Amino acid sequence: MSIQPSQEQEKIIKFDNNAIVVSNPGTGKTTTLSWKVMRLLETGVNPENILCITFTEKAKKEMFEKIFEMAKGKFPDSEIMKLNIHTFHGFAFNYLVDAGLITREITGNNAMRYAILESYENNKAFNYTKDYLISEIVPKSENALRYIKSFGITHDKINVKKTSDIIEKTYDETKSTYTLDEMLAFLKYFVSAYKDYEESKLGAVDYSDMLLIFIEKFRGKKFQYVLVDEMQDMNELEAKIVEMVGENIFLVGDAKQAIFGFQGGSVKNFERFMKTCQPMLLSTNRRSTQQILDYSKTNFLQRTSNKKDFAEQLETFNSIKEAGEHPKIISTRAHLTQIQKIIEENKEKTVAIITRTNSQIVEISQFLDSCNIQYSSTTSQATTEMAKGEIISYLRGMISDRVEYKISATFTIFSPFTLKEAFEISESHKRKRSSDNLEKIKSFGISLKREDIDKTFDDIIYPLCVSKGAEWFSTAITIKQQVDEYLSLPTPTIDGLFDFIAIAEESYTERNIDSKITLTTVHKAKGRDFDVVVYLPKSSASRTSFIDVIVQAILESSGIDIKKELVEESLRIDFVAFTRAKEKLIIITDDKDKAKYYVENLSEIEIDSNAENAIATKIDSRLSEAFSLFIAGRFDDSKKLLKQEDGWLEQFIINYFKSITHLSYSSVTTKPYEFLLRNIIKMPFVSNAAEFGSTVHNAMQSILENQTKLEDYKDDVRKAVENGLNAIDDLKKQYPGLHYVSSEETCDMPLRSMIEYDDDRLIFTGRIDAIFQHDDGYLIVDYKTDRNSDKASEHKRQLSVYRKMYSKLKNIPEEKIKIIIIFLALRGSVNTGKFDRLVEKEKRNAFPTFEEHLRKVLEWKQDPSKFVQDLFDDSHDDLLYQAIKGKLLHST
């Protein structure tokens, strides 16, 4: 039996004028809109004169299916097919293409990100590493550009002078790591990136362009009725389109559920349309228990600053269901353990684990995978992140000529070498020894040609990813699509390809396995419901990005104030999450935030003092490794690997510690996995920052030894060297008689000369950047090309070691040796054209801290089994760590 409209729905459906329906959660807004369509058809409105608009293809499909179901037996299918049901972008796109105003070529978000990256790099906008630009700065810049464009502000409409004035008046340097000069400089880089992106499209359009061009060019006939679902998600442009194309407007939505502000969704549209539309209310909830509703609306009203309007909307927000349990607030440090417990207690229920951020999804998915708990997911998981890293590392090694990248590729699952061989290859490279396998990897590779990459995917990457599961395979398909997209650009390069892949927007295939458990973010949970909701709010409020400051100033310069829009978005996100629950709502938070979510008499609270247990790694690396050998044609080796024991790795570690003859400052770390990569595997590392530092160090030595002059160097190297020379001139004024002694001086000595240690065979080695002598002693000088001085204490610790060594070797009292760090390339995060310097002197002796770290390494040397145990107790997400841990588990 079909559901019939309630009295409040009947009143809304029969109302003939412009209407804005405030739809509380679970009150059937899409159903109400569909009944409204039925009412229009029943009163003789032609289906061609009705336009229904929503925001996603999924919502469009659900709307059509709902209307189609209601129309059965009332209207012919052919009539329903004449209804215009579209997304905003689909509606604009179809009109513009049919009118011949645009082609079908659409510029995607990946192209926008790549154009932004190129602009920042060409303009030398930042002093960050490229990895940080790709992972943090560019995605935020892309979101910012799309957000600004959603208000109709193109790059040519940005008044840089007016925006700069606003920033100068409102920006508070004390609350940020960025100076005012950096903010003003970034504004220009940002506008330039916007302009460069627009010019890079070469006549193609993006999704915002569709709406802008539609608004400018629309000359079509108005629809008699326009109905909009989820109207709180409309941005400025979409609201204009609704006004342009409809004679009569029927809007359904809820300002309390406006959570897409980052896409331009605006609660102001309610104020806008309230002037021309009759407000009506949907208040009867068919989803949740009354206890969940009472808690949700009370928590909302206690925290909102707009109580009056929202209290009226929520006063009659009631359920038709029987009574249920009060929502539970769990304050804990062991949120993963609590999730597992809740899942076990609700085996016959649909359970949603809802988070605020994708990083939370990755952590929880890793835990669920490790516990063999089946789940569906609406966003990328830990396995997706892992797969992407492996594929990129392998492809880079295959295409690049750099041996460091090729060695890294040997540690991936796609490698034609065993893990043991990869260890040996890396060691041979580090020790500059020749080996057959090292020579092999130098010679294998592919070109940047499409056919070579296609073959690599078809023959190696796809088969191995299929063996690893659906997430791996879908990730491989996504990366291949990104490769194809990049290779269609005019002048592809190797570096450009991997920048493009790294910068690409996250893409995933929804993990739709047969499971009652769903892992999702709040934004992806919108429109869905579950028996049990486990909600994990973000424990701390996200900091305002310096990019957000620029965006706010640009919008303010155009007369747009967004502070009111975003100030309560976190509250609205919580409200949406709460109201997804049908029977049980459980909020897992920490001690700091529990008071925010506890509502007296309407919720229960549980304090859990337990800490999180370590996540167990469940992986059989031998199967993946053997299959890789099989794919590579090494059939006999594949068989041997499956039969043999994995004791080689533990023996490899033991042999390393037994054979240690030298230690250096850089080799001493108390983090076992870092120690393994740096010292035992000797994983090669490529860094532009390290290469810049090496160049500057060599230049300083060459000039001090009168082999070259400052004029022989250019650009940033010259700026850094000039700062270094000027800093030395300043030191000459402080230390009479200061003169240069040596550079890059190697200091080797028995470790027992530095600390109490009974083995005189272990040598400690160090290299001092520069040594100066003055009338009353010596200066040990270290040049640093860091962009800031945040690591000064760590650098001083290193020099305290070198001072002790130099004192012992030269028989000079330690108090006669001063430590000096010259930061000769301080340049901030944003490039303002400044290259400052700073001289740091020692304030306390940091050698005792280093000795503590050194003792830990010596403990590992004495008993390698302690290192293996510490490595087990460590925790890392990457596949190499899991493979290594798996090997060690098999051997113990």
Stockholm file with secondary structure:
# STOCKHOLM 1.0

chainA/1-892         MSIQPSQEQEKIIKFDNNAIVVSNPGTGKTTTLSWKVMRLLETGVNPENILCITFTEKAKKEMFEKIFEMAKGKFPDSEIMKLNIHTFHGFAFNYLVDAGLITREITGNNAMRYAILESYENNKAFNYTKDYLISEIVPKSENALRYIKSFGITHDKINVKKTSDIIEKTYDETKSTYTLDEMLAFLKYFVSAYKDYEESKLGAVDYSDMLLIFIEKFRGKKFQYVLVDEMQDMNELEAKIVEMVGENIFLVGDAKQAIFGFQGGSVKNFERFMKTCQPMLLSTNRRSTQQILDYSKTNFLQRTSNKKDFAEQLETFNSIKEAGEHPKIISTRAHLTQIQKIIEENKEKTVAIITRTNSQIVEISQFLDSCNIQYSSTTSQATTEMAKGEIISYLRGMISDRVEYKISATFTIFSPFTLKEAFEISESHKRKRSSDNLEKIKSFGISLKREDIDKTFDDIIYPLCVSKGAEWFSTAITIKQQVDEYLSLPTPTIDGLFDFIAIAEESYTERNIDSKITLTTVHKAKGRDFDVVVYLPKSSASRTSFIDVIVQAILESSGIDIKKELVEESLRIDFVAFTRAKEKLIIITDDKDKAKYYVENLSEIEIDSNAENAIATKIDSRLSEAFSLFIAGRFDDSKKLLKQEDGWLEQFIINYFKSITHLSYSSVTTKPYEFLLRNIIKMPFVSNAAEFGSTVHNAMQSILENQTKLEDYKDDVRKAVENGLNAIDDLKKQYPGLHYVSSEETCDMPLRSMIEYDDDRLIFTGRIDAIFQHDDGYLIVDYKTDRNSDKASEHKRQLSVYRKMYSKLKNIPEEKIKIIIIFLALRGSVNTGKFDRLVEKEKRNAFPTFEEHLRKVLEWKQDPSKFVQDLFDDSHDDLLYQAIKGKLLHST
#=GR chainA/1-892 SS CCCCCCHHHHHHHHCCSCEEEEECTTSCHHHHHHHHHHHHHHTTCCGGGEEEEESSHHHHHHHHHHHHHHHTTTSCHHHHTTSEEEEHHHHHHHHHHHTTSSCSCBCCHHHHHHHHHHHHHHTTCBCSCHHHIIIIIHHHHHHHHHHHHTTTCCGGGCCHHHHHHHHHHHCCGGGSSSCHHHHHHHHHHHHHHHHHHHHHTTTCBCHHHHHHHHHHHCCSCCEEEEEESSGGGCCHHHHHHHHHHEEEEEEEECGGGCCCGGGTCCTHHHHHHHTTSEEEEECEESSSCHHHHHHHHHHHHHHCSCHHHHHHHHTTCEESSCCCCCCEEEEESCHHHHHHHHHHHTTTSCEEEEESSHHHHHHHHHHHHHTTCCCEESSCCHHHHHHHHHHHHHHHHHHCCCHHHHHHHHTSTTCSSCHHHHHHHHHHHHTTCCCHHHHHHHHCCCCSCHHHHHHHIIIIIHHHHHHHCHHHHHHHHHHHHHHHHHHTSSSCCHHHHHHHHHHSCCCCCCBCCSCSEEEEEHHHHTTCCEEEEEEECCSSCCCCCHHHHHHHHHHHHTTCCCHHHHTTHHHHHHHHHHTTEEEEEEEEECTTTHHHHCCTTTCEEEEECCCCCCCCCCCCHHHHHHHHHHHTTCHHHHHHHHHSCCTHHHHHHHHHHHHCCEEEGGGCCSCHHHHIIIIIICCCCCCHHHHHHHHHHHHHHHHHTTSSCGGGCCHHHHHHHHHHHHHHHHHHHHSTTCEEEEEEEEEEEEGGGTSCCSCTTCEEEEEEEEEEEETTEEEEEEEECCSSSTTHHHHHHHHHHHHHHHHHHHTCCGGGEEEEEEEEEECCSBCCSCCEEEEEECSSCCHHHHHHHHHHHHHHHHCHHHHHHHHHHCCCCSHHHHHHHHHHHHHC
#=GC SS_cons         CCCCCCHHHHHHHHCCSCEEEEECTTSCHHHHHHHHHHHHHHTTCCGGGEEEEESSHHHHHHHHHHHHHHHTTTSCHHHHTTSEEEEHHHHHHHHHHHTTSSCSCBCCHHHHHHHHHHHHHHTTCBCSCHHHIIIIIHHHHHHHHHHHHTTTCCGGGCCHHHHHHHHHHHCCGGGSSSCHHHHHHHHHHHHHHHHHHHHHTTTCBCHHHHHHHHHHHCCSCCEEEEEESSGGGCCHHHHHHHHHHEEEEEEEECGGGCCCGGGTCCTHHHHHHHTTSEEEEECEESSSCHHHHHHHHHHHHHHCSCHHHHHHHHTTCEESSCCCCCCEEEEESCHHHHHHHHHHHTTTSCEEEEESSHHHHHHHHHHHHHTTCCCEESSCCHHHHHHHHHHHHHHHHHHCCCHHHHHHHHTSTTCSSCHHHHHHHHHHHHTTCCCHHHHHHHHCCCCSCHHHHHHHIIIIIHHHHHHHCHHHHHHHHHHHHHHHHHHTSSSCCHHHHHHHHHHSCCCCCCBCCSCSEEEEEHHHHTTCCEEEEEEECCSSCCCCCHHHHHHHHHHHHTTCCCHHHHTTHHHHHHHHHHTTEEEEEEEEECTTTHHHHCCTTTCEEEEECCCCCCCCCCCCHHHHHHHHHHHTTCHHHHHHHHHSCCTHHHHHHHHHHHHCCEEEGGGCCSCHHHHIIIIIICCCCCCHHHHHHHHHHHHHHHHHTTSSCGGGCCHHHHHHHHHHHHHHHHHHHHSTTCEEEEEEEEEEEEGGGTSCCSCTTCEEEEEEEEEEEETTEEEEEEEECCSSSTTHHHHHHHHHHHHHHHHHHHTCCGGGEEEEEEEEEECCSBCCSCCEEEEEECSSCCHHHHHHHHHHHHHHHHCHHHHHHHHHHCCCCSHHHHHHHHHHHHHC
//
